[in-house]
Amino acid sequence: MRSARTRIATLVAALSLAGAAPVAASASHEETRAVAAKSCSSGYTHAVISGSHKCLRRGQFCSRGADRQYHRYGYHCHKRDRRGNYHLT
């Protein structure tokens, strides 16, 4: 009897995983569409910084810890003002 229970449990687990796969695939497809719909005004550059979509422009406040990510889009987060805040250059 144990082998029958084991088979049933395995079958139920396999069916539940098979049912979850299409849901995960459709979720990633919709996420792709949402990324494509994001746009920035003229003079700004669309970027993904620390997982968030941003519209970048020279002079804006920036996060010093994400400097390497800004480099991908042609910006640097090096300039500090009197208060110690960093800005894009």
RATA-V52353 format. One record per run of one state. SS is the DSSP state (alpha for helix, beta for strand, coil for the rest). FROM is the first residue (numbers start at 1). LEN is the number of residues. If there is no record, write none. Layout:
BEGIN
ss->SS from->FROM len->LEN
ss->SS from->FROM len->LEN
END
This chain:
BEGIN
ss->coil from->1 len->1
ss->alpha from->2 len->36
ss->coil from->38 len->7
ss->beta from->45 len->5
ss->coil from->50 len->2
ss->beta from->52 len->5
ss->coil from->57 len->4
ss->beta from->61 len->1
ss->coil from->62 len->2
ss->alpha from->64 len->8
ss->coil from->72 len->5
ss->beta from->77 len->4
ss->coil from->81 len->5
ss->beta from->86 len->3
ss->coil from->89 len->1
END
